[in-house]
Amino acid sequence: MDEAATPAPAARDGESERLRRWRLVLGGAAESSCGGLGGAEGGGAGGDAGMDAALAALYNRDGDGGANGRGGGPRSANLGGSAPSVADWLTDIRGYFPSSVVRVMQTDALERLNLKRMLMEPEMMEAVEPDVHLVGTLLSLSQVMPEAARESARAVVRSVVEDLERRLAQRTRSVVQGALDRSARTHRPRRAADIDWNRTIRRNLAHYLPEYGTVVPQNLVGYARRSRGVQRDVVLAIDQSGSMAQSVVYAGVFGAVLASIRALKTSMVVFDTSVVDLTDQLSDPVEVLFGTRLGGGTDINRALAYCEGLIGRPQDSVLVLISDLYEGGVREEMVRRVASMTAAGVQVVVLLALSDEGAPSYSRENAAALAALGVPAFACTPDRFPDLMAAAIQGRSLKAWAEQEETGGAEPV
């Protein structure tokens, strides 16, 4: 037999795997082209047939999704049945697919199918893969959930919040406290680590000794470490319209972390067409999140008016406005308030999003108006937020910071 006409075993296996994957992607309609599926191959106890059935239940237009997963049409969207069957489906996909794929399918189910009603059933809470997307959905439904479902939802939210705190809290405290320690200058630094060498060298260029190729630092410039008392006031103003769900979750966690830093006086308000002050709940970010009301309109001007009343030391204050800037109130008054606060010395930060997914749709007109005041608006990932706060606390140019961080997580407008 001609060896060139006979595929090597590895090649045959690769071709079979390619056809298998296409069959799972395209559904039962592709069986004539890609071949059938083995019953016990692939991930999970149900093998390929079980994986196909799980995919068919979510993506087949006719919703057949039977044991063989052979829906008659191309992958589309449908998921029938009661809440318990959906809970079983969510449990199944966690057995068949890795977590990254589970989150994609779960997001598809939440967005494309009628799962919001089903999520109000307690048994659903035990089957879902907790993530930020799910928390946003639960928060949007929290006011209409039965009490039993609310308790289950609270447990899911707490698990996500605790995971975020483990990932973000330590670095946030370290970076922000470091910025506070370096926010004041001294000519008598106590330790070598407190010397600002760049400023010290510039200050002592007149004492350069060419024969030794060095500068004699007769006048030191360093960082004054202040550990007592409140050094900065931070106000977080968070737009709780539906499009800001992820930002609300991350902001709630960061608000609680900032409130735990003694040198900061942290206030947190959420707003739509009304304003709610959640400062007294910052010790528990879960309570903060359940104090939000995702959805509704937006009145940024009203929120800024309230925040102005919280600021007693403008030159030592940072206001973080997290909003897509679609203003339902008086736009001109909103811009005027920002101008007034910045003129008084408040460091105003405008985040179009605080999430891993970049900037959402936002009002470019309002963003441009704020940028003209020297207040750039940009999206920021959670991993970069501590550095942003450090820059704001130190009074650095946020426009320059955003431009430097453009490739690292902050996207300037």
C-alpha positions, 0 to 999 in steps of 0.5 A: 500500500502506498504510504503517502495515501495512508494518513498517520494515526496522529493525523487521523486523530487530529481530523477526528477531533476537528470534526468532533468539535465542529459537530458540537459547535454546529449541532445535530444539523451537521451530523451528516457532514461531521459524523456522530458523537460518542456517548462516553467521550469528552468531558463529564459523565455524559460524554459528548452526547451530554455535552451536546445536549447541554449546548442544544438546550441553550443554543438550538432554535427548536429547543429539542435538546434531547438526550442526543442533543440533536436539535433540528436547526443551527445553534440559536437560543432557547431554554425551556422547562422549570427552574429545577431543570435549569438548575440541573442544566447549570450543574451539568455544564460545570461538569462538562466544561472548564470554568471559563466556558461555563461563565460564557454559557452562563452569561449567554443564558442570563442575557439571551434567555428568560432566566431572570425569573428562574434565578428567583428560585432558591435551587438555582442559587446552588447551581450557578457559577458565581461571578461579577455578571451574576452578582449584577443580575442578582442585585437588579432582581433583589427587590422582587425576590422572595425572601428565601431566594434573597438569602440564597442570592446574598450567599452567592454575592458574598462569595464573589465579594470575598473573592474580589477582596482577596484579590484586590484589598491588600494591594489597594491598602498598600498602594493608597497608604504609600501615596498618603505617606508620600503626599507631604515633603520634609527636608529631614527624612528619617530614613534613607528609604524616605529620601526622594532622590530625584528631587534631592539631586535636582536641589543639589546640582550646584554641589556637583563635584566633577572630579568625583562625578557625583553630587554632594546632597547637602539639602535632602528632600524626602517624604514626611510620614504621617500616620495619625489623623485623616489626611484625605476625604474620598467621596465615591459617587456611583451611577446605579443605572442598569448599564453600570452593574459591574462597576457598581459591584467593584465600586462597592468592594473598593469603597469598603476597602478604602473605608478601612484605611484610617487616614481616609474619610470615605463616603459612598453614595449611589444615585439614579434620579435620587441619591442614597448615602451608603456610607454607614454600610461600608463596613460590609460590602455585601450590605452596600451592594444590596443597598443599590437599586440597579436600573432607572434614570440618571440625575448626575447633577443632583448626585454632585450637589449632594457630594458637594455637601460632603466635602469640607476640605476641598484641597484635601478631597478626592471625588470619584464619579463613576458614570456613563455620563448620560445626564437626565438632569440639568447638564449645564448645572452638572458641568458647572458643579464639576468646574466649581469643585475643581476650582476649589481644589477638589481632585475630581476623577470621572470613570466611565466604567470600573470593570474588566470590559472597557468603556461602555456606551457613554455621553461623548459630549459630556465627557468632552465638556469635562475634559475641557475643564481638565477632568478627563473621563476614562475607563479603568480596570479594577487592577489599575484602580489602586494606582489611580487613587494613588495618583489622585491622592498625590495630586498628580495629573490624571490625564498624564496618568491615564495616557501612561496607563493606556496600555495597562488598563486605563483607557482615556477619552 
